[in-house]
Amino acid sequence: MSAALLAIIIPSVLAIIALILTQRSAAKALRNDLQMRDEALARETSERDEALRQRVAAIEIKVDVFWSGLMKDTAKILYQTTEIQRDDLLEKLLADEITSGEIEALRVMLRVEIAQADISHDMGPKLAAAVLLNLLEGAEAAQKVKNYGSS
């Protein structure tokens, strides 16, 4: 090859090699930058997820306290000394010592009381019975969902 041709080819080859190395270095820097952004985004997402989990847990506690309180207050409204069997179950409910069979018996009693509603009399106890019945059924459904999610 002639010296003139080599004088043209060698700088061109060197320029191409330099361009390839520059592009390779830029690609590596871009890859590193993307990896750092991904890691930062993962940390931020994890922190947001944890904050959201904590907020949901706090709301769950508040809702559980509210419904538990409403259930107990409703049971107190229904408590009468004339309905001994129902009152025994209400006492167990208030003491958190009621079995699932006893809950079912209480639900049957509440359904009967609701069905026997007489609009000419005070509807307060009937309303309380309806509220308590729905609370018991809602608690049972929530327990089923909780058990399903943990299995």
C-alpha positions in Angstrom: 0.0 0.0 0.0 1.2 3.5 -0.7 2.1 5.9 2.0 -0.6 8.3 0.8 -3.3 5.7 1.1 -2.1 4.7 4.6 -2.1 8.3 5.6 -5.8 8.5 4.7 -6.8 5.1 6.1 -5.0 5.1 9.5 -6.5 8.4 10.7 -9.9 7.2 9.6 -9.6 3.9 11.3 -8.3 5.7 14.5 -11.3 8.1 14.3 -13.7 5.1 14.0 -12.0 3.3 16.9 -12.2 6.5 19.0 -15.9 6.9 18.1 -16.6 3.3 19.0 -14.8 3.7 22.4 -16.7 6.9 23.1 -20.0 5.4 22.2 -19.2 2.3 24.3 -18.3 4.6 27.3 -21.4 6.6 26.8 -23.6 3.5 26.7 -21.9 2.2 29.9 -22.5 5.5 31.6 -26.2 5.5 30.4 -26.6 1.9 31.6 -25.2 2.8 35.1 -27.4 5.9 35.2 -30.5 3.8 34.4 -29.5 1.2 37.0 -29.1 3.9 39.6 -32.5 5.4 38.7 -34.1 1.9 38.9 -32.6 1.3 42.3 -33.8 4.8 43.5 -37.3 4.1 42.1 -37.4 0.7 43.8 -36.4 2.3 47.1 -39.0 5.1 46.7 -41.7 2.6 45.8 -40.8 0.4 48.7 -41.0 3.4 51.1 -44.4 4.4 49.6 -45.7 0.9 49.9 -44.6 0.7 53.5 -46.2 4.1 54.3 -49.4 2.9 52.6 -49.4 -0.4 54.5 -49.1 1.5 57.7 -52.0 3.8 56.8 -54.2 0.9 55.9 -53.3 -0.9 59.1 -54.2 2.2 61.1 -57.5 2.5 59.3 -58.3 -1.2 59.8 -57.7 -0.8 63.6 -60.0 2.3 63.7 -62.7 0.5 61.7 -62.4 -2.7 63.9 -62.7 -0.6 67.1 -65.7 1.3 65.7 -67.6 -1.8 64.7 -66.7 -3.7 67.9 -67.9 -0.7 69.9 -71.1 -0.5 67.9 -71.7 -4.2 68.3 -71.2 -4.0 72.1 -73.4 -0.9 72.4 -76.1 -2.5 70.4 -76.0 -5.7 72.5 -76.3 -3.5 75.6 -79.4 -1.8 74.1 -81.0 -5.3 73.5 -80.2 -6.6 77.0 -83.4 -7.2 79.0 -83.9 -9.2 82.1 -87.0 -10.9 80.5 -85.2 -12.7 77.7 -82.9 -14.9 79.8 -81.5 -17.1 77.0 -80.9 -14.2 74.7 -79.4 -12.1 77.5 -77.0 -14.9 78.4 -75.8 -14.9 74.8 -75.5 -11.1 74.8 -73.4 -11.3 78.0 -71.1 -13.8 76.4 -70.9 -11.6 73.3 -70.0 -8.6 75.4 -67.3 -10.6 77.3 -65.9 -12.0 74.0 -66.6 -15.5 75.3 -69.3 -16.5 72.7 -68.8 -19.6 70.6 -69.7 -19.9 66.9 -72.7 -22.1 67.8 -73.9 -19.6 70.3 -73.5 -16.8 67.7 -75.7 -18.8 65.3 -78.3 -19.2 68.1 -78.2 -15.5 68.8 -78.6 -14.7 65.1 -81.7 -17.0 64.9 -83.2 -15.2 68.0 -82.5 -11.8 66.4 -84.1 -12.8 63.1 -87.2 -13.9 65.0 -87.3 -10.6 66.9 -87.0 -8.7 63.6 -89.7 -10.8 61.9 -92.1 -10.1 64.8 -91.7 -6.4 64.5 -94.9 -4.5 65.4 -94.9 -0.9 64.1 -97.4 0.0 66.8 -94.7 -0.5 69.4 -91.3 0.9 70.1 -89.1 0.0 67.1 -85.8 0.8 68.9 -85.2 -2.8 70.0 -86.1 -4.1 66.6 -83.7 -1.7 65.0 -81.0 -2.7 67.5 -81.7 -6.3 66.7 -81.3 -5.6 62.9 -78.1 -3.7 63.5 -76.6 -6.4 65.7 -77.6 -9.2 63.3 -75.9 -7.3 60.4 -72.8 -6.7 62.5 -72.6 -10.4 63.4 -73.0 -11.4 59.8 -70.5 -8.8 58.7 -68.0 -10.0 61.3 -68.5 -13.6 60.1 -67.9 -12.6 56.5 -64.8 -10.6 57.3 -63.4 -13.6 59.2 -64.0 -15.9 56.2 -62.2 -13.4 54.0 -59.3 -13.1 56.5 -59.1 -16.9 56.7 -59.2 -17.3 52.9 -56.4 -14.8 52.5 -54.2 -16.5 55.0 -54.6 -20.0 53.5 
